């Protein structure tokens, strides 16, 4: 069976935009990547149920989000909504409300866009964080890194600069209202999080201190509470590292997190109820700066993207133990920073 992936990239050196690549689950190999959409640093992307594409973009020094209509395997540009400053770093969808969310790291802004009837985007709201920042040198101001839906369809936002996770209610017309804040330990640098399938726990990746924090989620008020915090690094490792992507298996039994610097994926087994994790493996990504990775839809494979060495690494995944086995590396993918299974 062939599974198609899209690859979001920077376009600072060799990349030209968004690439497509296939995973052959029978042969257990990745194909060569081919250019799908020529774009300027489309670092993150998402598809809706129609197959239309929404991605980070940059135009003449302005950053924003682009909308493309799916057309027989190709994508036709509909519009780009931009404003002065750096582009966002994350894009997510609310299919039910027909909204797109963007996280702007450099400006500390949460953006909301409405998907119009013709598929174009219209900006509806933005929130600028102004809470106190953390003690780390990279926490010079608010740095929104992640905006996506909770299981009960609120918006959860990770801010690396303020050491906070925000929860917002989202109106039908795309307006945000804050309902809760979780304040992480100083210097954590919240980057991304994933929810357990039971919707009671989430796993927060701290970019700056290379930790996974288990959070209990209260659906009644949208709040989070820390339950456990563990390192993604081996004991005694004192060189540079920055946490990157975090994923969870469909059954909730295993959490995966990538280390940029140690250049590895940390594998954690969860307790049956999701309330605790235990690290069971650290495996090399066979490249430098694994900015993103993802589990394929079958749950039997993992694909990691090494940004600095322009290569993808393919792993076979044991569904019972959660452990990874490298089966292919050195698959060319220029400046790849987002792995997205269609």
N, C-alpha and C positions, 0 to 999 in steps of 0.2 A: 504494500500500500504506500502511496506517495502522500506525504503531508507537506503542505506549503507553508513557508514562513516568510515574513517580511522582516527586513533588517533596517532599523533606523541608524543614521550615521552622523558624524561631523563631516564637513567638506573642507577641511583645512589643508589636506595634503593630496590624497589620491581619489577619495570618494567623490561621486557625482550626485548622490541623493539616496533614495530608497531602493533597496535591492530585494530580489526574491530568490529564494533557494528552497530546494526540496529535500526532505528526509525520506529515504526509502526504508521503511520499517522491516521489510523482508531481507534486503541485502545489508541493512544496518550501516548505511553510508549516506553522506551528504553530497548533493550535486554541486556544481559550480554556481556561484552567485551571478545573477544577471541584473542589470539596471532596469528598474521598473518605472520610477518617476524621478526625473531630474529636479532636484530641489536644493535649497541652501540650508545645510546643517539641520536636516529633519531628525532631531535626536530622539524624539519619542512620537509614537503614533498609536492609533486605534481604528478599528473597523466597526461600523454598526451592522445591524442584522441584514441590511440591504447590500452590504459589501462596500459601502461608501467609506472613504478614507478621510481621517482627520489627523493632522500632524503639525508639529512645531515647524515654524518657518521664520525666515529673516528676509526683509526687503529694504534695500537702500538704508541700512543702518537701523531700521525699526524691526522689532520682534513681535511675533504673534502666532496665530493658528490659521492653518489653511484647510479648506474643504475640497475634496475631489470626488466626483461621481464615478462609480464603477460602471465600466462600459465594455462588456465582452472581454474581460481579462486585462483591460487597460483602465487608466484613470484620467478623467478630464477635469481640469481645474475649474472650480466654481467661483471661489473667491478667497481672499486672504484678509484677515482682520488684524491689523498691526498698530503699534503705537511706539513712540520714541523709547529707546532703551533696548536692553538685551532681550532675546527671545525666552519663552518658557522652557522648562526642562521636563515637563510631564503633561500628558493629555489623557483624559478619561471621559467616559460617556455615561449619561443617564438615558437609556433607551426609552423608558416609560415617559419621562418628561421632555424628551427630545432636547437634551442639553449637553453641552461639552464643557468640561472643566480644564483649566490650565494652571500649572504651578510655576510662578516666576521666581526662580532662585535669586537672581541678582537684585531684583527690586522688592522682594518680600511681599509679593502680591498674589492673591487668589483671583483668578478670572473665571467668569461664567459667560457662556455663549449659548444662544438659542439656535437650533437648527430650523431654518425656515422651510416652507412647503417645497421650495425648489431645491433644497439641499444646501443653500448658502448659510453662512454663519452671521449672526448679529450679536454684538456685545450687549449683555444685559446687566452685569454687576461686576464689581471688583472690591476686594477687601484688602487693605494695607495693614499689616501687623506692626504695632508700635510698642509691644511689650519689651521689658528689659532683655538684653541679650546675655548669653553665657560667657564663661571665662576664657574659652579657647580662642586662639588667634584668628581662626576662621569664622568666629561669631561676631564679626564687626558690626553687623546689622541683621535684620530679619532675613531669612533665606528659606522661602517656601519650596519644598522639594517634592511634595506628593499631595495630590488631591484626588480622592476616589470615594466611592460609595461604601457605607457600612451595610451590613446585611439588612437593616431596617430602613435603608435608603436615605439616611442622612449623608452629609458630606464630612469626611474625616480628612484633616490636613496636617501634615508633618512639617514643622518649621525647624530647620537645623540651627538657625541663628538664635531663636528665643528659647530653645530647649523645651518646646511645647508641642502638644498634639491638640488641635482644636476640633470641635464638633459643631457642625452647623445644620440647622434645618434649611431645606431648600423649597421655596415656593414654586407653584406651577409656572410662574412667569420668570423663573430664574433669578430670584433674589435670595440672598443668604441672611440668616439670623443666627448668631452664635448662641449655643446652648450649654457648652461645657469646655473646660480646658484641663488637660493633664499636664503637669509640670514635671519633666524628667529630671534626673539627677544632673547637676551642673556639668557641662562639657560633654553630655551624651551626643548631641547633634542628631536629633531624630531625622531619618531619611525616608524610609519606606516602611510599610507594615502590611501584614496579611492576617486574615481572620481564619480561625478554626471553623470547620463546617458546622459545629454545634452553635456557632454565633455567640458563644459566651466568653471566648478568649481571643486576643489578638497578639501578634508577635511583632514587636517594634525593633527595627535595626538602627542602632546608633552608629552613624558614620564616623564620628570623631573619637569614640572610645572603643569601637569594634566590639559591640555587645548586642545580644538579643535580649530584650525585656519582654517577659510574659505579662500581658495586661488583661485583667478581668474587665469585661465590657458590660455596662449597665444600660440595657435598652430602654429602661424607664426614663432616664434623663440624659443619655448619650455620654456618660462619663466613663473614664478609665481609671483603674487602680493597679499599681504595680504588685505583682505576685512573686516574680523571680527575675534575676538578671544574671546572664552568663556570658563569658567571653567567646568570641569566634576564633581566637588565636591560641597557638600552643603556649604552654607555660614557658616563660623566659624569652619570648620573642619581643625584642625591644626596638626593632627597626620601624620605619614608616609603614603605616597601614591605614586605609580608609575603607569603611564598610560600604557596600554597594547595593546589590539586589538581594531580595529575600522572597522566597516562594514556599508554598506548602503543597503537599500531595493532596489529591482529591479526597482521600479518606481521612486526612488530618493526622496521620500517624507520623509524618516526617516533615521537618522544616529544613530548608536549605538557604544558606547565606554566602555571598561571595566576598572575598577579601582582596582588595587592591593594594598590593605591596607584598603581602605574603603570597599573593596570586594563587588562591586556593578557593575551594568550596567547602564550607563547614556543614556537616550533616548532623541534624539533631533528631532524636526520637522523642515523641511526646508521650506523656502519660495518657491513659485511656480517655480521661475527661478533658485533656488539653491544658491542664493547669501547670504542668512542669515540663521542662525539656532536659535532655541529656545528650551531650555531644558524643557521636559514635564514629565519626570519620572526619578527616581533613585530607582532601585530595587536590593535587596540583591541577591548575587550569591549562598547563602547557603553553603559557603565553604570559604577557604582561598586561596588568590592569583589566581584570574581568569586570567590566562595567555592568554587564547584564547577562542573564541566562534564563532559561525557561524549561519546564517540563512539557513534553509533547502531550497531545490529547489522550494517548493510550496510557500515559504514566510510566512507560517502559524505557524512555530515553530522556536525556537532558542535553541541551545545547548551550554552551557557554561562549560568550563573545569577548575576546581580548582586544581592547581598544588600541593599545600601543603597538602590538605586534601584528595587527591586521589579520588575525586568524580566529576561526571557530574550532571548538573542541566538542566532540560528540562522546557521550557516555551511555553505556547500558546501565539501566537502573533495576536493582533487585526490589521488587514490590513488597517482599516480605521483610527484608532487613533494612531497606532504604539505602543501602550502600551503592556507590557508583563505581563503574569500571570504565576506564578510558578505552575507546575502540577506534577513534579517528581524531587526528589533529592536523594542524597546518592547512585547514580549508580556508582559502583566501576570502576575507571579508573586510574591505578597507574601512578603518576608523569606526567600527561597529560599536554602538552603545545601547542598542535596543533589539531584543529578540522577541518576535511576536508571531505565534502560531495562528494561522487563519482559521 
